[in-house]
């Protein structure tokens, strides 16, 4: 292998970019094998901590640049003002996110200094420390646990079940460890021992897949009686969404879609619109609520996203990214205000220093909400509401103040155009459903809207960049939450600590190929 200099760095960047092809929607999972083999070789070939960090960082730079390229689309919505920032944003995000694989490489080097590790120990070390840094990434600077490596399995319902028992980070640990196994051939093992190691890894993968198949072979939870949902996907382009002369037409279009006859004769009991589907302060507009009440089914509700403006006691104005449930008489029966806001999208950190404005409409920053996440909508079981990227945070989805029966994710992925972003967002939502044993309903302005059962399986979808309505029942939740839904990251840390302990006590191998 290439040992030093720019050829080595370029190899790591390419390996990282190749590993991103395993992510949704491409799912070329087999490419993880050469990619993580290169990373494992590079990290454990280093004799200095700084070089081990940089090996992980170069790999992470390629992985994150290829995996997060779609972020640049958001800056092209208003290309005249922000287009020049598109490459800066993608590269800047990749540079920052690459720190976490770098930390995994550094920690692996320091661990090996303390306790020399043989080939299998190194494999467990890399998988464990990758999981640790993914967990850290979910918290640092408000967190960004997008494209966790375990999401590569969302194309396989059976493999996805691993997240119900191991959690997303635990599934990532296993994934990285298995993908790194070919590196044992580079560390002095004979062909026979290496083949045995690969066969053992294949057995682990088959066991994980078989356990998932066995879990899915049980009786399906079915649908909740008496509920028929209508998901409305208007496909309004982001550059037109907030234009004053078009806003009323956007609402009217969604009203028309909501009132269309049901194809199978099952009239909807509840209608759901996407994040900020109503581009007005709905809570302060009684006339608009009255007009929208035409689309509210008798005894049901219209659930929609809309900005909500209030006046605080000191006279300042507060703006919330809210979800309202509207009753047949036009009254608001339930409200959730988004808690976890998107930096630079919904508020600008250090605004007075940076002098930037947020990408979303208006100059006023959104305020984090304080309303309960679990709300009660008339005619529906209790729902945990997740607005946009709130669904990417495993710990937040698990931290309910009350027990919900389903998850509602409303979003507006129009920012990211026809790219991998909306597919990755949907895959993340599938993981949350499988982890919690709760069905998830996802309503997106431009797609991908979907109904996901409590095993994380897609039951129905509306394609990306396509207007339409999706009528579906509400899947039932599992009778008992899966282990990760009950214990959360306690399971993750037990798995990580167990793998690190095994790595520490496995017999050390000979040092070779050091740089």
C-alpha positions in Angstrom: 0.0 0.0 0.0 1.0 3.6 -0.5 2.7 4.7 2.7 3.2 8.5 2.8 2.5 11.9 1.3 -0.3 13.1 -0.9 -0.8 9.7 -2.7 -1.7 8.2 0.6 -4.1 11.1 1.5 -5.7 10.9 -1.9 -6.2 7.2 -1.4 -8.0 7.9 1.9 -10.2 10.6 0.4 -11.2 8.3 -2.4 -11.9 5.4 0.1 -14.1 7.8 2.2 -16.0 8.9 -0.9 -16.5 5.3 -2.0 -17.9 4.4 1.4 -20.6 7.0 0.9 -21.9 5.1 -2.0 -23.2 2.5 0.6 -25.5 5.2 2.0 -29.1 5.8 0.8 -30.3 5.8 -1.9 -27.4 4.0 -3.6 -26.9 1.2 -1.0 -23.8 -0.3 -2.6 -22.9 -1.9 0.8 -20.2 -4.1 -0.6 -18.1 -1.0 -1.2 -17.7 -0.7 2.5 -15.2 -3.6 2.4 -12.4 -1.9 0.4 -13.2 1.5 1.9 -12.9 0.5 5.6 -10.0 -1.9 4.9 -8.0 1.1 3.6 -9.0 3.1 6.7 -8.1 0.3 9.1 -4.7 -0.2 7.4 -4.0 3.6 7.4 -4.9 4.2 11.1 -3.0 1.3 12.5 0.0 1.8 10.3 0.6 5.2 12.0 3.3 5.5 14.7 2.3 9.1 15.8 -1.1 10.3 17.2 -1.3 13.2 14.8 -0.9 10.9 11.8 -3.6 8.6 13.1 -6.0 11.5 13.5 -5.2 12.8 10.0 -5.7 9.3 8.5 -9.3 9.3 9.9 -9.8 12.9 8.9 -8.8 12.4 5.3 -11.1 9.4 5.1 -13.9 11.4 6.7 -13.4 14.3 4.4 -14.2 12.1 1.4 -17.0 10.3 3.2 -18.7 13.5 4.3 -18.2 15.5 1.1 -19.8 12.7 -0.9 -22.5 12.0 1.7 -23.5 15.6 2.3 -23.1 17.1 -1.2 -26.9 17.8 -1.2 -26.5 20.5 1.4 -25.3 22.8 -1.4 -28.8 22.7 -3.0 -30.2 24.8 -0.1 -27.9 27.7 -1.1 -29.1 27.6 -4.7 -32.7 28.3 -3.9 -31.8 31.9 -3.8 -28.7 31.6 -5.9 -28.3 35.3 -6.4 -27.7 35.9 -2.7 -26.4 32.6 -1.4 -25.2 30.6 -4.4 -21.5 31.4 -3.9 -21.8 29.7 -0.5 -22.9 26.3 -1.9 -19.4 24.9 -2.3 -18.2 26.6 0.9 -21.0 25.0 2.9 -20.4 21.5 1.5 -16.6 21.7 2.0 -16.9 23.4 5.4 -19.4 20.8 6.6 -17.2 18.0 5.4 -14.1 19.5 7.0 -15.9 19.8 10.3 -17.6 16.4 10.3 -14.4 14.7 9.3 -13.1 15.5 12.7 -15.1 12.6 14.1 -13.5 9.9 12.0 -10.3 11.6 12.9 -11.0 11.3 16.6 -11.8 7.6 16.0 -8.4 7.2 14.4 -6.6 9.0 17.2 -8.4 7.1 19.9 -7.5 3.8 18.2 -3.9 4.8 18.2 -3.8 5.8 21.8 -5.6 2.6 22.8 -3.1 0.5 21.0 -0.3 2.4 22.8 -1.9 1.4 26.1 -2.7 -2.1 25.1 -1.2 -3.6 21.9 -4.0 -5.1 19.8 -3.8 -8.0 17.3 -5.7 -8.0 14.0 -9.1 -8.9 15.5 -8.6 -6.5 18.3 -7.9 -3.7 15.9 -11.1 -4.5 14.0 -13.1 -4.3 17.2 -11.3 -1.1 18.2 -12.1 0.7 14.9 -15.8 -0.4 15.0 -16.2 0.6 18.6 -14.5 3.9 18.3 -16.4 4.8 15.1 -19.6 4.2 17.1 -18.4 6.3 20.0 -17.6 9.3 17.7 -21.0 8.9 15.9 -22.7 9.1 19.3 -20.6 12.2 20.1 -21.5 13.7 16.8 -25.2 13.5 17.8 -24.5 16.0 20.6 -21.7 18.4 19.8 -22.8 21.9 18.6 -26.5 20.9 18.8 -25.7 17.6 17.0 -25.9 16.3 13.5 -26.3 12.5 13.5 -27.2 12.4 9.8 -26.0 9.4 7.7 -25.0 7.2 10.6 -23.2 4.3 9.0 -26.0 1.9 10.2 -28.4 3.6 7.7 -26.7 1.7 4.9 -29.0 -1.2 5.8 -32.3 0.5 5.4 -32.8 -1.2 2.0 -33.1 -4.5 3.9 -36.0 -4.8 6.4 -34.3 -7.8 8.0 -30.9 -6.1 8.6 -32.7 -2.9 9.8 -34.1 -4.9 12.7 -30.6 -4.8 14.2 -31.2 -1.2 15.2 -34.2 -2.4 17.4 -31.7 -4.4 19.5 -28.3 -2.8 19.1 -29.5 0.8 18.4 -28.2 2.9 15.5 -24.7 3.2 16.9 -24.5 -0.5 17.8 -25.5 -1.5 14.3 -22.8 0.9 13.0 -20.2 -0.7 15.2 -21.0 -4.1 13.8 -21.1 -2.7 10.2 -17.7 -1.0 10.5 -16.1 -4.1 12.2 -17.3 -6.4 9.5 -16.3 -4.1 6.7 -12.8 -3.8 8.1 -12.2 -7.5 8.3 -10.2 -7.9 5.1 -7.5 -5.7 6.7 -6.3 -8.8 8.7 -4.5 -9.9 5.6 -2.4 -6.8 5.8 -1.3 -7.4 9.4 0.6 -10.6 8.9 -2.1 -13.2 9.2 -1.9 -16.3 7.0 -4.4 -16.8 4.2 -6.0 -19.6 6.2 -6.5 -17.5 9.4 -7.7 -14.6 7.3 -10.3 -16.7 5.5 -11.5 -18.1 8.8 -11.9 -14.5 10.1 -13.8 -13.5 7.0 -16.0 -16.6 7.3 -16.7 -15.7 11.0 -17.7 -12.2 9.9 -20.0 -13.6 7.3 -21.6 -15.8 10.0 -22.2 -12.7 12.2 -23.8 -10.9 9.3 -26.0 -14.0 8.5 -27.0 -14.3 12.1 -28.0 -10.6 12.2 -30.0 -11.0 9.0 -31.6 -14.3 10.2 -32.6 -12.8 13.5 -34.2 -9.9 11.6 -36.1 -12.3 9.3 -37.3 -14.2 12.3 -38.6 -11.0 13.9 -40.4 -10.0 10.7 -42.0 -13.5 10.3 -44.3 -12.9 13.2 -47.8 -11.6 12.8 -48.0 -8.0 11.5 -49.4 -5.4 13.9 -52.1 -4.4 11.4 -53.9 -1.1 11.3 -55.7 1.0 13.9 -59.5 0.6 13.5 -61.5 3.5 12.2 -58.6 5.7 11.0 -57.9 6.7 7.4 -55.2 9.3 6.9 -54.7 11.5 3.9 -51.1 12.8 3.3 -51.0 15.8 1.1 -47.8 16.4 -1.0 -48.3 19.6 -3.1 -44.7 19.7 -4.5 -44.3 23.5 -4.1 -40.8 24.6 -5.2 -38.9 26.3 -2.4 -38.2 29.5 -4.5 -41.9 29.9 -4.9 -43.1 28.9 -1.5 -43.0 32.2 0.3 -43.8 34.6 -2.6 -46.6 37.0 -1.4 -48.6 36.8 -4.6 -48.6 32.9 -4.6 -49.1 32.0 -0.9 -52.9 32.0 -1.0 -52.8 29.8 -4.1 -50.5 27.3 -2.3 -53.1 27.0 0.5 -55.9 26.7 -2.0 -54.1 24.0 -3.9 -53.7 21.9 -0.8 -57.3 22.4 0.1 -58.4 21.1 -3.3 -56.1 18.1 -2.9 -57.5 17.4 0.6 -61.1 17.4 -0.7 -60.6 15.0 -3.6 -62.7 11.9 -3.5 -61.0 8.8 -2.1 -59.9 6.4 -4.8 -61.0 3.3 -2.8 -64.1 4.9 -1.3 -62.6 5.2 2.2 -63.0 8.8 3.1 -60.2 10.2 5.2 -60.8 10.8 8.9 -57.7 13.0 9.2 -55.7 15.1 6.7 -52.0 15.9 7.2 -50.0 18.7 5.5 -46.3 19.2 5.5 -44.0 21.5 7.5 -44.9 25.2 7.0 -47.5 24.1 4.5 -49.5 27.2 5.5 -47.3 30.2 4.8 -49.2 32.4 7.3 -49.5 32.9 11.0 -52.4 30.4 11.2 -52.9 30.8 15.0 -53.6 34.5 14.5 -55.8 34.3 11.4 -59.3 33.2 12.2 -60.6 33.8 8.7 -58.0 31.5 7.2 -58.8 28.8 9.8 -62.4 29.1 8.9 -61.7 28.6 5.2 -59.4 25.7 5.9 -62.1 24.0 8.0 -63.8 22.9 4.8 -61.1 20.3 4.5 -61.5 19.0 8.1 -63.3 15.6 8.1 -66.2 15.3 10.5 -65.0 14.2 13.9 -61.4 14.4 12.7 -58.7 17.0 12.2 -56.5 18.8 9.6 -52.9 18.6 10.9 -50.6 21.2 9.3 -47.3 23.0 9.7 -47.4 26.8 10.0 -45.2 29.5 11.5 -46.6 30.9 14.8 -45.9 34.4 16.0 -46.4 35.7 19.5 -45.6 38.8 21.4 -43.6 38.3 24.6 -44.0 40.4 27.8 -41.1 42.7 27.0 -42.7 43.6 23.6 -40.4 41.5 21.5 -41.8 39.2 18.8 -41.2 35.4 18.9 -41.5 33.1 15.9 -42.1 29.4 16.2 -42.0 26.6 13.6 -45.3 24.9 14.6 -47.6 22.1 13.9 -51.3 22.7 14.5 -54.3 20.3 14.6 -57.4 22.1 13.3 -60.9 21.0 14.2 -64.1 21.0 12.1 -65.1 24.5 13.4 -61.7 26.0 12.6 -60.4 26.0 16.2 -56.8 24.8 17.0 -57.1 21.8 19.2 -53.4 21.0 19.6 -50.1 22.6 18.9 -46.4 21.6 18.9 -43.6 24.0 18.5 -40.3 22.7 17.1 -37.7 22.4 19.7 -34.5 21.5 17.9 -33.9 24.2 15.3 -31.5 24.0 12.3 -28.5 26.3 12.6 -28.4 28.9 9.8 -31.7 27.6 8.4 -34.0 28.6 11.3 -31.6 30.7 13.4 -28.1 32.1 13.0 -25.6 31.3 15.8 -23.5 34.3 16.7 -25.5 36.5 14.4 -24.1 39.7 15.8 -20.5 38.5 15.0 -21.1 36.7 11.7 -23.5 39.3 10.3 -25.4 36.6 8.3 -29.2 36.1 7.8 -30.9 32.7 7.9 -31.8 30.9 4.7 -35.5 30.6 5.5 -38.0 33.4 4.8 -37.9 36.5 7.1 -35.1 38.0 9.1 -36.4 37.0 12.6 -34.8 33.9 14.1 -37.1 31.1 15.1 -37.4 30.4 18.9 -37.1 26.8 20.3 -40.5 25.5 21.5 -41.4 24.4 24.9 -44.6 22.6 24.2 -44.9 18.8 24.9 -43.7 16.7 22.0 -46.5 14.1 22.5 -49.8 15.7 21.5 -53.4 14.5 21.4 -55.2 15.0 18.1 -59.0 14.3 18.2 -59.8 10.9 16.8 -56.1 9.7 16.9 -53.9 7.9 19.4 -51.3 10.1 21.1 -48.6 11.2 18.6 -45.0 12.3 19.0 -44.4 15.1 16.5 -41.0 15.5 14.9 -40.6 18.5 12.6 -38.0 18.1 9.8 -34.6 17.0 11.0 -35.8 16.4 14.6 -36.3 12.8 13.4 -32.5 12.3 12.9 -31.8 12.4 16.7 -32.2 8.9 18.2 -31.9 10.1 21.8 -34.5 12.9 21.4 -37.0 10.5 19.7 -36.6 8.2 22.7 -37.0 10.9 25.3 -40.8 11.2 25.4 -42.6 12.8 28.3 -45.5 10.5 27.6 -46.0 7.3 25.7 -47.0 7.9 22.1 -48.6 5.3 19.8 -47.1 6.7 16.6 -44.6 9.2 15.2 -45.5 12.1 13.0 -42.7 13.6 10.9 -43.7 16.7 8.9 -40.9 18.2 6.8 -40.1 20.4 3.8 -37.2 18.8 1.8 -37.8 21.2 -1.1 -34.5 22.8 0.0 -32.5 19.9 -1.3 -34.1 19.3 -4.7 -33.8 16.0 -6.5 -30.8 14.7 -4.6 -29.8 12.0 -2.1 -30.9 14.3 0.8 -34.6 13.4 0.9 -33.8 9.7 0.5 -31.4 9.8 3.4 -33.9 11.7 5.5 -36.6 9.0 4.9 -34.1 6.3 5.7 -33.4 8.0 9.0 -37.1 8.1 9.8 -37.3 4.4 9.1 -34.6 3.7 11.6 -36.5 5.7 14.3 -39.6 3.6 13.7 -37.7 0.3 14.0 -35.8 1.4 17.1 -39.0 2.5 18.9 -41.4 -0.2 17.6 -43.7 2.7 16.6 -45.3 3.4 13.2 -44.2 6.6 11.5 -46.1 8.9 9.1 -44.0 11.2 7.1 -45.5 14.1 5.2 -43.1 16.1 3.0 -43.8 19.1 0.7 -41.9 17.7 -2.3 -41.5 14.2 -1.0 -40.8 11.6 0.0 -44.0 11.2 1.9 -44.4 7.8 3.4 -46.2 5.5 5.8 -43.8 3.3 7.8 -44.8 0.4 10.0 -43.5 -0.3 13.5 -40.7 -2.5 12.0 -39.4 0.3 9.9 -40.9 -1.1 6.6 -42.2 1.2 4.0 -45.9 0.4 3.4 -46.7 3.3 1.0 -44.8 6.2 -0.5 -45.3 9.2 -2.7 -42.2 9.7 -5.0 -39.9 12.6 -4.8 -40.7 15.8 -6.8 -44.3 14.5 -7.5 -47.5 16.2 -6.4 -50.2 13.8 -5.0 -52.2 12.5 -2.1 -51.6 9.3 -0.2 -54.5 7.7 1.6 -53.6 5.1 4.1 -54.6 3.6 7.4 -52.5 4.2 10.5 -50.3 1.2 11.4 -50.5 -0.1 14.9 -47.6 0.0 17.3 -46.0 -3.1 18.7 -47.4 -4.5 21.9 -44.0 -4.2 23.5 -41.3 -1.7 22.6 -38.0 -3.3 21.4 -34.9 -3.3 23.6 -33.5 0.0 22.2 -36.9 1.7 22.6 -36.9 0.7 26.3 -33.3 1.2 27.3 -31.9 3.5 24.6 -28.1 4.2 24.5 -27.5 2.1 27.6 -27.5 -0.9 25.2 -25.1 1.0 22.9 -22.6 1.7 25.6 -22.7 -1.9 26.9 -21.9 -3.1 23.4 -19.1 -0.6 22.9 -17.5 -1.3 26.3 -17.8 -5.1 25.7 -16.1 -4.8 22.3 -13.3 -2.6 23.8 -12.8 -5.1 26.6 -12.5 -8.0 24.2 -10.0 -5.9 22.0 -7.9 -5.3 25.1 -7.7 -8.9 26.1 -7.2 -10.5 22.8 -3.6 -11.6 22.2 -1.5 -8.9 20.4 -0.2 -9.5 17.0 3.0 -8.4 15.4 3.5 -4.8 14.4 3.9 -4.3 10.6 3.6 -1.7 7.9 4.1 1.2 10.3 4.5 4.7 8.9 
